Amino acid sequence: LKCYSRDLQLELSNIIPLLENMGCTVIDATPFIITPLAPLPSVLLRDFTLRVPAAATLDIDSTKARIEDAIERIWRGMVDNDTLNALVLSAGLTARDVGILRAYSRYLQQLNFPYSQPFIATALSAHADIASQLVQLFHTRFNPSLKSRDTKYTELKTAIEAALEAVTNLAEDRVTRRLLALIEASLRTNF
């Protein structure tokens, strides 16, 4: 990962937590100062070496724009910097899609759900396929222009329920089932 900044004093402690919350392990960060011709200002380039979960199956060419967009949104404060952002890599979600699950997980907290936000994020990351399907279910439920929406919704719900049968951790099962129930209980959204 290469990050460019006009702030030549940018500290690593500003970006490493962002990358770690996305599920990456920072192995190395090499700084370079790029000095273009005058009157352009110098730029700091940080060349990061990362260990990414499931890197062997990650197709950088098809996911690069989505990952860059997520990093930019998190960096600019448009998206919360929390461990739910790991779903960008593990579940193939956009930063905006992660926001759907973040909103529902925060709603669970308001209902005095016994599990913390970090645990919910861990449960969703452990079952990234289900997290991805939950977001697809949300989009299917609330996209009025989608043709044969009811059929697709039923197929997705059936697939999610089948995937939930394979969840062996009771707490993780409870988290994912509650999120499914909340999506089903939602009547409208401004998303």
N, C-alpha and C positions, 0 to 999 in steps of 0.2 A: 504494500500500500504506500502510495506517495501522497503526502499532504503538503500543500503549498500555503504559505502565509506571508502577508506583508509585515506582520509583527515579528521582527528578528529576535525578540526576547521570549517568544512563545515557549512556555514551559511544558515539559512532557506530562506533568501531572494534570494538565488541562485536557489532554486527548487520550491518555492511556485508560482512564476509567470508562470513557465512551466505548473504546474498542473492547474492553473486558466485558462490559454490559452486553455487547453484541455477541459474546461467546468466544471471543478471540483471546489467545494468549500472546502477549507481545514478547518476542524473542530478542529483537534488536531494533534500535532506532538510530539511524545515522543521519546527522544534520549536514546540510550543504547550504552555503550562501551563494545565491545566483545574483550576479551583478550585471544587468543588461546595460546597453549603451545609455548615456545620459539623454534625456532627463528622467528616464524611467527609474523608479526606486528599486532597491535590492529586495530579493524575495528569499525567504527561508524555505528550504525543501527538507522535509523529514522523510527518509526512506525507511519504512517499517518492514520488518520481517515478522510475520504472524504465523501462529499455529491456529488453524481453523478446524473446528469439528467437521467431520465428514468431508474433508477437503478433496478426497479422491472422487467424490460424486458431485462436487460443486463445479458447474460449468461457468467459468468466469465470463466468457464472451456473452452469454445470454443473461447473466445476472449482474454484470458490472454496473449498468445504469441504475438498477434498483438499489444496489448496495451504496453507490455514491450518493444517490438521492437521500437515502436514510441517514447516512453520516452527515450530510449537509443539514438536513432538518434537525437532527439532534444537536449538532454544533451550534446552529443559530437559535436554539431554544424553542423551535416550533413543535418539537416532540419531546416528551419527557425522556431523560437519560436514566433508564432503569433496566433491569434484567429481562424484561419482556422483549427488549430489542433483539435478543438472541434469536427470536423467531424470524427475523429478517433472513438470517443465514440457514437456520435449521428447518424452517417450515416454508421458506420461499415466499414470505409475505412482504408487502411493501410497508413502509413506516406508517402509512395511513391505515392499512389493514390491521397492523398491530394496535393502533389506536382504538379499534373496535373492541378487541379483547381487553385492552386496558380499561376502557369505560365500563364494560361489564364486570371486570374483576373488582374495580373500585366500588361499583354498586353492591357487589357481594359484601364488601367491607362495611358498607352502610347498614346492611342487614345483619350485622354481627356474625358474619360467617367466621368460623373458628380458625381459618388458615390465613396467614399473612400474605401480603403482595409478593414477597420473594418466593414463598412456597408455591403460590399459584403460578408464578413465572417458571419455576422449576418443573412443576407438573406439566405445564403446557410444552415446555422444551423437551421433556422426556417423551411426550406424545405429540411430536410436531405434526405428524400426519393428521391427527384429530384436530389440532389447532387450525391447520389449513382448511380442513373440511368445515369447521365451525364458521370460519370467515366466509367460505363459499356459500354455506347455508344462509348466512346473514344477507349476503348480496342477492342470492336467489329469492329470498323472502321479500326483500324490499325494492327490487328492481322492477318497476312497472312495465318497462318496455321489453322484458324478457318473454320470449314466446315459450309456450308450454311450461310455464313457471311451476304449476302445481306438480307436474310429473317430475321435473328436475328436483324440486324440493323433497318430494317423497323418496326419490332415489338417493339423494344425499343423506337424508335422515336415516334411511335404512343402512347405508354404508357406515355412518357414524355409530349407530347402535351396534353394528357388527364389530367395529373396531373397539368399542368400549368393552365388549365381552373379553377382549384380550388384555385389558388393563388389570394387572395383578395387584398393584398397590391400592389398597382401599381408599386412602386419602386422595390419591391422584384420580381415582375413579370418581370420587365424590366431587372434586373440583370440576372435572370435565363434564360430568352429568349436570351440575348446577349451571354451568355456562350454556349448555344445550337447552336447559329448561328456560333460562332467561331469554335466549334468542327466540324460542318458541312463544314465550309469553309477551314479547314485545309486539305492540299493535301498530306503532308508527315510529318513525325516526326522522331527525333532521340531518342525518349523516349525509 
